[in-house]
């Protein structure tokens, strides 16, 4: 997909299907209570699971507040919710679809998996349904595995079929869409949305609408499953999670991705102030003018100059973005240029 027009996660065109939205961890996650407040307007706050009987009582705690590198999306660290290896930490949100399972579903996650444990298929940072938490093998779960795959707990979808490797140790956006007939997934680690999986099947659905973040299968206690008991201690940071009880269109998936790329930590962490020249300096020998402007990942810019603000001369039309800020040196001013103005525009 190319660049799309930003689509805010709670835009009126898709808001009716928005189930949960976790963002802005610095302000909306309570590390003492382990509760992450929901921004969807539905009151679906995430809270620690507590005690579960896994061959004996196991207490799932809340995760911790942390920061993680913004990667290609931000020059500064992003506030995140940290799920740690060696700790049983798991958050649950019950009944995001009124208690009914889902046959249409779209999940967006901004996250960073530092370590996927001994078995990456058991590292499932988010998903619908959890063997660890509810001690039932419902079969029709929907967990985002890190091998990568979609784990249904009565099997898997896509393992070995992804067109890209799983982006370990980097902050990226993962988009996953399920319909009764197909599952599609996209990765976005550098500002470009890339479809990595399309698989057709039949009767894709979930048997529950309980949503989990954390150690779905990647904890300390051995977790029973159809493939035997497994342990896969993992470290990962979750920055944002958005879940819709609908299969968004390709255009809508691209639009939400564009918004997430420009707001990787959420509405309180907008990184894109618009295209603005933020710095300008002239070298001591007056031969070079250095410009710096606010930029967007993956874009290309044109630099123009003028002596009268009416007649403009293009200096360069292929200046690649350097991330959140881009710098460029212009030769001049020339001796005949008593005064000089510059403008920067996004290339078509």
C-alpha positions as CSV (number, residue, x, y, z in Angstrom):
1,X,0.0,0.0,0.0
2,X,1.1,3.6,-0.6
3,X,0.7,6.4,1.8
4,X,-2.9,6.9,3.0
5,X,-4.9,9.7,4.5
6,X,-4.8,9.5,8.3
7,X,-7.8,7.9,9.9
8,X,-8.1,8.6,13.6
9,X,-9.0,5.4,15.5
10,X,-12.3,7.0,16.8
11,X,-13.3,8.6,13.5
12,X,-17.1,8.6,13.1
13,X,-16.8,6.2,10.1
14,X,-15.4,3.4,12.3
15,X,-16.1,4.5,15.9
16,X,-19.2,2.3,16.3
17,X,-17.1,-0.8,15.9
18,X,-14.3,0.4,18.2
19,X,-14.1,-2.0,21.2
20,X,-11.0,-1.0,23.1
21,X,-8.2,1.5,22.6
22,X,-5.1,1.6,24.9
23,X,-2.7,4.4,24.4
24,X,-0.7,7.2,26.2
25,X,0.6,4.8,28.8
26,X,2.4,7.6,30.7
27,X,-1.0,9.2,31.7
28,X,-3.5,6.4,31.2
29,X,-1.7,3.4,32.8
30,X,-1.8,3.2,36.6
31,X,1.4,1.2,37.6
32,X,0.2,0.8,41.2
33,X,-3.1,-0.8,40.3
34,X,-1.9,-2.3,37.0
35,X,-4.9,-0.8,35.2
36,X,-4.8,0.7,31.7
37,X,-7.7,3.0,31.1
38,X,-9.6,2.5,27.9
39,X,-9.8,5.5,25.4
40,X,-12.6,4.0,23.3
41,X,-15.4,5.5,25.4
42,X,-16.7,2.1,26.2
43,X,-15.2,1.8,29.7
44,X,-13.3,-1.4,28.8
45,X,-10.3,-0.8,31.2
46,X,-7.7,-3.5,31.3
47,X,-6.9,-4.9,34.8
48,X,-4.7,-7.7,36.2
49,X,-6.2,-11.2,35.9
50,X,-5.3,-12.2,39.5
51,X,-5.4,-15.8,40.7
52,X,-5.8,-18.7,38.2
53,X,-5.4,-22.4,39.0
54,X,-2.7,-23.8,36.7
55,X,-1.9,-27.1,38.4
56,X,-2.0,-25.0,41.5
57,X,-2.7,-21.3,42.2
58,X,-0.9,-18.8,40.1
59,X,-1.4,-15.1,40.5
60,X,-1.1,-12.9,37.4
61,X,0.1,-9.5,38.3
62,X,0.0,-6.1,36.5
63,X,2.8,-5.1,34.2
64,X,5.0,-2.0,34.8
65,X,5.3,1.4,33.2
66,X,8.3,1.8,31.1
67,X,9.7,3.4,27.9
68,X,10.8,1.9,24.7
69,X,12.6,3.3,21.6
70,X,10.4,5.0,19.1
71,X,12.4,3.2,16.3
72,X,11.6,4.7,12.9
73,X,8.5,6.4,14.2
74,X,9.9,8.8,16.8
75,X,13.2,10.3,17.7
76,X,12.4,10.0,21.4
77,X,11.4,7.1,23.6
78,X,7.7,6.2,23.8
79,X,5.9,5.5,27.1
80,X,5.0,1.8,27.2
81,X,3.5,-1.0,29.3
82,X,6.3,-3.5,30.0
83,X,5.6,-7.3,30.3
84,X,8.7,-9.0,31.7
85,X,10.2,-12.5,31.5
86,X,10.2,-14.1,34.9
87,X,7.0,-12.4,36.0
88,X,3.4,-13.7,35.5
89,X,1.8,-10.4,34.2
90,X,-1.4,-10.4,32.3
91,X,-4.2,-7.9,31.7
92,X,-7.8,-8.8,30.9
93,X,-10.7,-7.0,29.4
94,X,-14.0,-8.9,29.5
95,X,-16.8,-8.8,27.0
96,X,-15.5,-6.3,24.5
97,X,-18.3,-7.4,22.1
98,X,-21.2,-7.7,24.6
99,X,-20.3,-11.3,25.6
100,X,-20.5,-12.7,22.0
101,X,-17.7,-14.2,20.0
102,X,-16.5,-12.4,16.9
103,X,-16.5,-13.4,13.3
104,X,-15.1,-10.1,12.1
105,X,-12.2,-8.5,13.9
106,X,-9.4,-6.0,13.4
107,X,-6.5,-5.5,15.8
108,X,-3.7,-2.9,15.7
109,X,-0.7,-3.1,18.0
110,X,2.3,-0.8,18.4
111,X,4.8,-2.9,20.3
112,X,8.4,-4.1,20.6
113,X,9.3,-7.7,21.4
114,X,12.8,-7.7,22.9
115,X,12.9,-11.5,23.6
116,X,10.4,-14.0,22.3
117,X,11.4,-16.8,24.7
118,X,12.4,-20.3,23.8
119,X,9.3,-20.8,21.6
120,X,8.2,-17.7,19.7
121,X,4.9,-19.3,18.9
122,X,4.1,-19.1,22.7
123,X,5.0,-15.4,22.9
124,X,1.5,-13.9,22.2
125,X,1.4,-10.3,23.6
126,X,-2.2,-9.7,22.7
127,X,-5.2,-11.7,21.6
128,X,-8.8,-12.9,22.1
129,X,-9.0,-15.8,24.6
130,X,-6.2,-17.3,26.6
131,X,-5.4,-20.8,27.8
132,X,-3.3,-19.4,30.6
133,X,-5.9,-17.1,31.9
134,X,-9.2,-19.0,31.6
135,X,-7.9,-22.6,31.6
136,X,-10.1,-23.7,28.8
137,X,-9.0,-24.7,25.3
138,X,-11.8,-23.1,23.5
139,X,-10.1,-23.6,20.2
140,X,-11.5,-20.5,18.6
141,X,-9.1,-18.0,20.2
142,X,-7.2,-15.4,18.2
143,X,-3.7,-14.7,19.6
144,X,-0.9,-12.9,17.7
145,X,2.0,-15.3,17.8
146,X,5.6,-14.0,17.5
147,X,6.8,-16.8,15.2
148,X,4.9,-15.1,13.4
149,X,1.4,-16.7,13.2
150,X,-2.1,-16.5,14.4
151,X,-2.6,-19.0,17.2
152,X,-6.0,-20.5,17.5
153,X,-4.9,-23.0,20.3
154,X,-6.4,-25.8,18.3
155,X,-3.8,-25.1,15.7
156,X,-2.3,-22.1,13.9
157,X,-2.8,-19.9,10.9
158,X,0.1,-18.7,8.8
159,X,3.2,-20.1,10.5
160,X,5.8,-20.4,7.8
161,X,3.7,-18.5,5.3
162,X,4.6,-14.9,6.2
163,X,6.4,-12.9,3.5
164,X,8.5,-11.1,6.1
165,X,10.3,-12.2,9.3
166,X,9.0,-11.0,12.6
167,X,10.6,-7.7,13.5
168,X,12.2,-8.5,16.8
169,X,13.8,-5.7,19.0
170,X,12.2,-2.8,17.1
171,X,9.0,-0.9,17.6
172,X,6.6,-1.6,14.8
173,X,2.9,-1.6,14.0
174,X,1.1,-5.0,13.5
175,X,-2.3,-5.0,11.9
176,X,-4.4,-8.2,11.9
177,X,-7.8,-8.6,10.3
178,X,-10.1,-11.6,10.5
179,X,-13.3,-12.3,8.5
180,X,-15.2,-15.7,8.4
181,X,-13.4,-16.5,5.1
182,X,-9.9,-15.0,5.4
183,X,-7.1,-13.6,7.7
184,X,-4.9,-10.7,6.5
185,X,-1.9,-9.2,8.3
186,X,0.4,-6.2,7.8
187,X,3.7,-5.2,9.3
188,X,4.8,-1.5,9.4
189,X,8.3,-1.0,10.9
190,X,9.5,1.9,8.8
191,X,6.5,4.0,7.9
192,X,5.5,1.7,4.9
193,X,2.6,-0.7,5.3
194,X,3.4,-4.1,4.0
195,X,1.0,-7.0,3.7
196,X,2.7,-10.1,5.1
197,X,0.0,-12.7,5.2
198,X,-3.2,-13.5,3.3
199,X,-4.8,-16.9,4.0
200,X,-8.2,-18.1,3.1
201,X,-10.1,-20.6,5.1
202,X,-13.6,-21.2,6.4
203,X,-15.6,-20.3,9.5
204,X,-12.9,-18.2,11.1
205,X,-14.4,-17.0,14.4
206,X,-13.7,-16.6,18.1
207,X,-15.4,-18.5,20.9
208,X,-15.1,-15.6,23.3
209,X,-14.7,-11.9,23.3
210,X,-12.4,-11.6,26.3
211,X,-9.3,-9.7,25.3
212,X,-5.8,-10.1,26.9
213,X,-2.5,-8.3,26.9
214,X,0.6,-10.0,28.3
215,X,1.6,-13.5,29.2
216,X,-1.1,-15.4,27.3
217,X,1.3,-18.3,27.0
218,X,4.7,-16.7,27.7
219,X,4.9,-16.8,31.4
220,X,6.8,-18.6,34.1
221,X,4.3,-21.4,35.0
222,X,4.0,-24.3,32.6
223,X,0.8,-23.8,30.6
224,X,-1.1,-26.8,29.3
225,X,-2.1,-26.9,25.7
226,X,-3.0,-29.3,22.9
227,X,0.8,-29.6,22.0
228,X,1.8,-30.4,25.6
229,X,3.0,-28.1,28.4
230,X,4.9,-25.1,27.4
231,X,7.0,-22.3,28.9
232,X,8.4,-19.4,26.9
233,X,9.4,-16.5,29.0
234,X,9.4,-13.3,27.0
235,X,10.1,-9.6,27.3
236,X,8.0,-7.1,25.4
237,X,6.6,-3.5,25.5
238,X,3.1,-2.6,24.4
239,X,2.7,1.0,23.3
240,X,-0.8,1.1,21.8
241,X,-3.6,-1.5,21.2
242,X,-6.8,-0.9,19.2
243,X,-9.5,-3.5,18.6
244,X,-12.5,-3.3,16.3
245,X,-15.4,-5.8,16.3
246,X,-15.4,-5.4,12.5
247,X,-13.2,-6.2,9.6
248,X,-11.9,-2.8,8.4
249,X,-11.4,-2.2,4.7
250,X,-7.9,-2.1,3.2
251,X,-8.2,1.7,3.0
252,X,-9.3,2.0,6.6
253,X,-6.4,-0.3,7.7
254,X,-4.0,1.9,5.8
255,X,-5.5,5.1,7.3
256,X,-5.3,3.9,10.9
257,X,-1.7,2.8,10.2
258,X,-0.9,6.3,8.9
259,X,-2.3,7.8,12.0
260,X,-0.4,5.4,14.3
261,X,2.9,6.1,12.4
262,X,2.5,9.8,13.1
263,X,1.1,9.3,16.7
264,X,3.0,6.2,17.8
265,X,2.2,6.6,21.5
266,X,-1.3,8.1,21.1
267,X,-3.1,11.4,21.1
268,X,-1.0,12.9,23.8
269,X,2.2,12.1,21.9
270,X,1.6,13.6,18.5
271,X,4.9,13.7,16.7
272,X,3.8,15.5,13.6
273,X,3.4,19.3,14.0
274,X,3.0,19.8,10.3
275,X,5.7,20.8,7.9
276,X,7.6,23.7,9.6
277,X,11.2,25.0,9.1
278,X,12.5,24.8,12.6
279,X,16.1,25.9,12.1
280,X,18.1,28.0,9.6
281,X,21.8,29.0,9.7
282,X,24.4,30.4,7.4
283,X,28.0,29.2,7.4
284,X,30.7,31.7,8.4
285,X,32.0,31.9,4.9
286,X,28.4,32.7,3.7
287,X,28.6,29.9,1.2
288,X,26.1,27.5,2.7
289,X,22.6,27.8,4.2
290,X,21.5,24.9,6.4
291,X,17.8,24.2,6.8
292,X,16.0,21.8,9.2
293,X,12.3,21.1,9.1
294,X,9.8,18.8,10.8
295,X,9.3,15.8,8.6
296,X,7.4,12.5,8.3
297,X,8.9,9.1,8.0
298,X,9.3,7.9,4.4
299,X,8.4,11.1,2.7
300,X,10.3,13.1,0.0
301,X,10.6,16.9,0.1
302,X,11.3,19.7,-2.3
303,X,13.3,22.8,-1.4
304,X,12.8,26.1,-3.2
305,X,14.4,29.5,-2.9
306,X,13.3,33.0,-3.8
307,X,14.6,36.6,-3.6
308,X,11.2,38.2,-3.7
309,X,8.7,35.6,-2.4
310,X,7.0,35.7,-5.8
311,X,9.4,33.9,-8.1
312,X,10.6,30.6,-6.8
313,X,13.5,28.4,-8.0
314,X,13.6,24.7,-7.2
315,X,16.8,23.7,-5.5
316,X,16.2,20.0,-5.1
317,X,13.0,17.9,-5.5
318,X,14.2,14.6,-4.0
319,X,15.3,15.2,-0.4
320,X,14.5,12.1,1.5
321,X,13.1,12.2,5.0
322,X,15.6,11.6,7.9
323,X,12.8,10.8,10.3
324,X,11.1,13.3,12.7
325,X,13.5,16.1,11.5
326,X,15.3,16.5,8.2
327,X,18.3,18.8,7.4
328,X,19.5,20.0,4.1
329,X,22.3,22.3,2.9
330,X,21.7,24.9,0.2
331,X,24.7,26.5,-1.6
332,X,24.5,30.2,-1.2
333,X,23.4,32.9,-0.9
334,X,25.1,33.9,-4.1
335,X,26.7,37.4,-4.3
336,X,23.7,38.7,-6.3
337,X,21.2,37.4,-3.7
338,X,21.0,40.3,-1.3
339,X,18.2,38.5,0.5
340,X,17.0,35.0,0.2
341,X,13.8,33.1,1.2
342,X,13.3,29.4,1.4
343,X,10.3,27.1,1.4
344,X,10.0,23.3,1.8
345,X,7.1,21.3,0.4
346,X,6.3,17.6,0.3
347,X,7.0,16.2,-3.2
348,X,4.2,14.6,-5.1
